[in-house]
């Protein structure tokens, strides 16, 4: 199925996230997500031991109802430094209670006395000096605690679904938020590739490139779900060791299918770019077919000279626990960097999230 339709009024493809296939197609639950700010909690798992000295001040902060960029600006202002002197591992949702690390570059400066942070919804939990700044992606994972309210479900069906997810995982889709409001990052990526933007800030270009790669990856993953091999061996696969980022191409080993079934290996999908793909045989054919469904994105990524990369098709939540009440579900789990908690929820049911404006 072609995963975008054409908008007759604007002449642009309308990218439809809802068309992506689910691994568990039966919708067994309905409810409301993020009805209250404490329905979404996330805590970064860092695994870094601070040295106690250096030019960089690391802060663990608890943010309530404010996004990462907003918090970075507030920290920069109160520390008296430029925004580019503030670093963080990754973006976090605005609406929720999130515990996140930042680093501030303060060469030759004392630690600032942060005043009135709590008025901005920010609280410092701990701090310490370190010789290096916090880099993007520099965390072990994220721990989530979620609550669904006004739950409509048969408890036995929900229990079975949660057990299946804990055991077999879910598709490792990029979530809707990757593509911006109304899939706007994809349309902007098309305009960028067509040369409509004379100047773009570095972070904007990166955002649109990431959206384009992520959409093609999602197309590939959806097609493999339709073929029922997203978590099984496909000839020509590129495999990733569980918990690692390194990949290796299908070498014909007799035990690959068994290692995938046991969760030791995961099939991967293409993060599209220039040059040779590691995929071969059936896997390469499928990936090329899906990339050809988004020709502007595919060619734009090649022209941008991004190298082919790989991402696991399967996401395995760790330390998964749940509490089913009469009309609510409490759910907690750990995910690796770059994974989306909303994609775990998507395999459980349809959960409505209120539409909110973004804090600027």
C-alpha positions, 0 to 999 in steps of 0.5 A: 500500500502506498503510504501517502496520498495526494492533497489536491489543494496543495499538490503535495503528498499527504503522509499518513502515519496511520497507514503503517501496519501494526504487529498486533493488528487487533485494537483491544484498548481505548483511553486517554493518554497525557490527560494530566502532566504526571501521566508521562514521566521519563528519566534518563539512564546515563551511566556516566561517573562525573570526574568532579572537575573540568570546564563543564558543569553537568546538571540533572534537572526535573522539568515539568511541562516544558520542552528541552530547548526551552529548558536549555535557553533558561539555563543559558540565560541564568548561567550568562552563557550563549545557547550553544554552550548548553548540551544535552543527550536528546529531546524530551516531550514538553507535556510531562515530568522529565528528568534530564541531564544538561551540560554547561560550558563554563571555562574559568567560571564558578558554578552559577547560582540558579535563581527562580528556575522553579518558576519556569518548571525546572528543578535541579536534582544534582550537579557536578563538574566533568572534563567533557560535555554531554554529547547527543545520544550519550545516554544508555536509555530512558525509563518511562512511567505512563498512565492511561485513563478512562480505559476501555478494555477486557482485562484478560485481553490486555494482560495477554497483549502486555505479556506478548509485548514484554516477550516478543517486543514491538516494531521499532518505528520512529514516532509521529513526533519525528515528523513534526506537526501535520508531518510538516518536517517531511514537506519541508524536507521535500522543499529543501531537496528541491532547492526552495530554501536558500539558507537553513540553520544547521539544526533545521537541515538536520531535522529535515534529513532525519525526518526523510530517513525516518519515513523511509525506514518506517515504510520498510518496517511496515512492509516487513510487518505485512510480510510477517518477517519484521522479527524473523529472518529474511534472506540478505538481512543485515543483523544487529546484536541485541544491545549493540549498534554494530551490524553484520550482513547475512553470512548464511549461518545456519543459526541466524533464524534461531538467534533472532527468535531467541532475541540475540539478534535483530533484523535491521532496516535501512536508514537511507543514504548514498553508497552501497547498502549492506542488504542483499537478496530479498531484503535489498529488493524489499528495501529498494521497493519501499524507498521508491515509494518516496522518490523525492526523499530517497534522491534527496538523501542520496544527493545530501551524501548521507551514508547508509546506516541501519536501525533495528526493526524490533524494539524490546522494552526492558523491565516492563511492569504494569498495573491494570485498574478498573479504568486505568493502566499504569505502565513502566519500561526502559527503552534504548536511545532513539526509541519511542514509548508511544510506539509501545502504546500503539501496539496496545490500543488507540489512546487519545492525547489532547492537542496542546500548543507548544511553549515557545 
